[in-house]
Amino acid sequence: MQGTSVRSAALSALPGALWRAAFARPGDGREPPGRSEPYGQGDPDGPFPPDVLRALPPGFAVRIVARSGERAGGVVWHAAPDGGGCFPDGDGWIYVSNCALPLLGGVTALRFAPDGTLRGGYRILSGADRSGAGAATPWHTWVSGERTPYGRVFECDPYGLRAPMPRLAMGLFTHGGVACDPDRGVVYLTEGEPDGCLYRFRPDDWGDLTTGVLEVMTGAPGEESVAWARVPIPALPDHVPLREQVKGARRFAGGGDCHYADGLVWFVTEGDGRVWAYDAARECLTVSHDTAGRSGGGENGEITLLAGDRAVPFLRLTGGWTVVGPSMSPAGDRLYFSCRPPQDARPAPAPVTVEVRGPFRDLVRA
């Protein structure tokens, strides 16, 4: 399960079951407004078999822009694509994608022309270990975390002009998700361990992640009121794990994707199927959505569009395919994401990264 939420006027695309919690008041259990059914059958002429792509509305076109193991824009597209994001690039744009392979992870970028033509591809991070979580910063860099014990955070230049830099002050741990809070000048990070924590990094200067203070959320389970405590040693390999350094650190069942919007930090705990909402102003934490005991319904293969107060389920893959790294182009007319085939598929098809083009804003206004 992956996901997050947003309550801004900007158009966003989010994976998994996030839309179920995006517009419900934290803790009230209400389902959000918007469509709850898929849009129809797949396109028999599209890149997926008709029994895989089940929810593409009329007026939208889909194409494969990269296939794992094959060249895309001059670079071999990586296996195990994960988190992704889009950036403006003059008259075009860039899509970056994390690679979640052990030891061979990193980040690859695709550069697009105004008409959508692929201008080129290049690596912006190599040699990382299971690069899973990622987030775009307000200053147009890409923050990528390693999903391994004592994993690092790298800050990468999507334009390929500057070398990636490890940001050790942000902590060495199993990174599950990353979200920037520009209102308070902090970065939130989840921990992908069965008893992981929620952290926040307060850089000394917003826009520079080199130095700062790493804190962990504290508070008893079940209590809404929480606090934060400084992590004593955030960046010493093979030292006491960060989650063990602060007495009273709040524990979560496998922190995954997270997102910040309008004063709320939304994050998923994969071990118990919950979506949490942290109110940064009131410093209180609630469960916004709980899928415990439910079938799941293919949530890993869904994408939902969010804009303002509307949540529109947009696309659904069936047959065990998983959606990762959805992100809208700066103009909001193209959606990029990667699709992983089911793990038990034989023969296993290669993961693909696709573009969907169409009137997204008209769809969310309908």
Disulfide bonds with the S-S distance in Angstrom:
none
